[in-house]
Amino acid sequence: MNDSFQFRTTRLSGRPPRPMALGIYERLFGSKAEGDLDRDIQDWGRHRIAPWTLVHAGHEVGVGGFRIGFGDDGLEVLFHFVPEVWGQGLAGEFLTSALDHARQTLREDRFFGRVADVAGASHRVMQKAGFHDTGPDESGGRLMRLK
């Protein structure tokens, strides 16, 4: 599998999902980690669209990118970072650059995402990027769409 970085911002680099990323997936997703990583590896192999493993200052700090929104309109955007890097502006930097990448490289202009809490930082990051809360999603969180 190609180990090169496929995505870059000023402070982040992203590589396609790979088995060696299990550690960061476990930190972020707990008991769902192995299944989530397997799905992302399969999606990358099929479509070249799946969340990247995000690296900052030489360390894996998160997972972020896109999933094909089967049954939904556009690409689902997602980002998860370890608590040690919260508050450094990495999520906003990631989201802005990822949306630019998707528009230019993937030729997509429709995006949606999900947040667990309207009072949380992810909700604010998405609002700042132009996403609007469109109501509850099936998991009890909130669905956000970019207009």
C-alpha positions in Angstrom: 0.0 0.0 0.0 1.2 3.5 -0.8 2.5 5.2 2.4 2.9 8.7 0.9 0.9 11.7 2.0 -2.1 12.4 -0.2 -3.3 15.6 1.6 -1.5 18.6 3.1 -2.3 21.8 5.0 0.1 24.2 6.5 0.5 22.0 9.6 -1.2 18.7 8.8 -0.4 15.8 6.4 -2.8 13.1 5.6 -2.1 9.6 4.3 -4.6 7.0 3.1 -6.0 4.6 5.7 -3.7 1.6 6.3 -3.4 -1.2 8.9 -0.6 0.6 10.8 -3.2 3.3 11.7 -5.0 1.0 14.1 -3.4 2.7 17.1 -4.9 6.2 16.3 -8.2 4.6 15.4 -8.3 2.8 18.8 -7.6 6.1 20.6 -10.3 7.9 18.7 -13.0 5.2 18.3 -12.4 2.6 21.0 -14.1 -0.7 20.4 -15.3 0.3 16.9 -11.7 1.0 15.7 -11.0 -2.2 13.8 -14.3 -2.2 11.9 -14.0 1.5 11.1 -10.4 1.1 9.9 -11.3 -1.9 7.8 -14.2 0.0 6.2 -12.0 3.0 5.4 -9.2 0.8 3.9 -11.8 -0.9 1.7 -13.4 2.4 0.7 -10.0 3.8 -0.2 -9.2 0.7 -2.3 -12.5 1.0 -4.2 -13.1 4.7 -4.6 -9.9 6.5 -3.4 -12.3 8.4 -1.0 -12.0 7.7 2.7 -10.7 9.5 5.8 -7.0 10.2 5.9 -4.8 9.5 9.0 -3.7 13.0 10.0 -0.1 13.7 11.1 1.1 16.9 12.9 4.7 17.5 14.0 5.5 13.8 13.2 2.7 12.3 15.2 -0.6 10.8 14.3 -3.2 13.2 15.8 -6.4 12.4 14.1 -8.5 11.0 11.3 -10.4 13.2 8.8 -11.7 13.3 5.3 -14.6 12.1 3.3 -17.0 9.2 2.9 -19.3 8.7 0.0 -22.8 9.6 1.2 -24.7 6.7 -0.1 -28.3 7.7 0.1 -27.3 11.2 1.1 -26.6 14.2 -1.1 -22.8 14.8 -1.5 -19.8 13.7 0.5 -19.8 13.2 4.2 -17.0 15.2 5.8 -15.6 14.1 9.2 -12.7 14.9 11.5 -11.6 13.6 14.8 -8.5 14.7 16.8 -6.9 13.5 19.9 -7.5 15.7 22.9 -3.8 16.7 23.2 -4.2 18.9 20.0 -7.7 20.4 20.7 -7.7 24.2 20.8 -4.8 24.6 18.3 -7.0 25.4 15.3 -6.1 22.2 13.5 -9.8 21.2 12.9 -10.6 24.5 11.2 -7.4 24.3 9.2 -8.2 20.7 8.2 -11.8 21.4 7.3 -11.1 24.4 5.1 -8.3 22.6 3.2 -10.3 19.4 2.9 -13.3 21.2 1.3 -10.9 22.9 -1.1 -9.3 19.6 -2.0 -12.7 18.0 -2.6 -13.9 20.8 -4.8 -10.7 20.9 -6.9 -9.7 17.3 -7.0 -12.9 15.3 -6.5 -15.1 17.9 -8.3 -17.7 17.8 -5.5 -19.6 20.8 -4.2 -22.2 19.1 -1.9 -21.1 18.2 1.6 -22.7 17.2 4.9 -21.4 16.1 8.3 -22.7 15.1 11.7 -21.9 16.4 15.1 -22.9 15.0 18.5 -23.4 18.3 20.3 -24.5 21.7 19.1 -22.5 23.3 22.0 -19.4 21.4 21.0 -16.3 22.7 19.2 -16.9 20.6 16.1 -20.3 22.3 15.6 -18.6 25.7 15.8 -15.8 24.6 13.4 -18.4 23.5 10.9 -20.5 26.6 11.3 -17.4 28.8 10.7 -16.8 26.9 7.5 -20.3 27.6 6.3 -22.3 24.5 7.4 -25.8 24.9 8.7 -27.6 22.8 11.2 -30.5 21.0 9.4 -31.9 19.1 12.4 -31.4 15.8 14.2 -29.8 12.8 12.5 -30.6 9.2 13.0 -28.1 8.8 15.9 -29.4 11.6 18.0 -26.7 14.1 16.9 -27.1 16.9 14.5 -26.9 16.9 10.7 -25.0 19.8 9.1 -25.0 20.7 5.5 -22.8 23.2 3.5 -24.9 25.6 1.5 
